[in-house]
Amino acid sequence: MSNKKTSKLKNWRAKYAALAVAIGCLYSVVVNWGDNWFMTALLSAGVIICGTIGFFDLKRIFKNNI
């Protein structure tokens, strides 16, 4: 593969990786709610942090594309 062409997977990963992690954390929080409060708190923090990073990544990408 040449350096000029990047794969679709790399493009997707650059745009949506943080949001995918946030959705995974959210799923884990919902499934394990109340079983282990430490993990619930940790995964909830992961949802907030990764969701925020993903939101601002998308905002930056769409701002640069326009």
Contacts in CASP RR format, 6 or more apart in sequence:
PFRMAT RR
TARGET T0000
AUTHOR 0000-0000-0000
METHOD contacts of the structure
MODEL  1
MSNKKTSKLKNWRAKYAALAVAIGCLYSVVVNWGDNWFMTALLSAGVIIC
GTIGFFDLKRIFKNNI
1 7 0 8 1.000
15 57 0 8 1.000
15 58 0 8 1.000
15 61 0 8 1.000
16 54 0 8 1.000
16 58 0 8 1.000
18 50 0 8 1.000
18 51 0 8 1.000
18 53 0 8 1.000
18 54 0 8 1.000
18 57 0 8 1.000
19 50 0 8 1.000
19 51 0 8 1.000
19 54 0 8 1.000
19 55 0 8 1.000
19 58 0 8 1.000
21 46 0 8 1.000
21 50 0 8 1.000
22 46 0 8 1.000
22 47 0 8 1.000
22 50 0 8 1.000
22 51 0 8 1.000
22 54 0 8 1.000
25 43 0 8 1.000
25 44 0 8 1.000
25 46 0 8 1.000
25 47 0 8 1.000
25 50 0 8 1.000
26 43 0 8 1.000
26 47 0 8 1.000
28 39 0 8 1.000
28 43 0 8 1.000
29 40 0 8 1.000
29 43 0 8 1.000
29 44 0 8 1.000
29 47 0 8 1.000
32 39 0 8 1.000
32 40 0 8 1.000
32 43 0 8 1.000
33 40 0 8 1.000
34 40 0 8 1.000
END
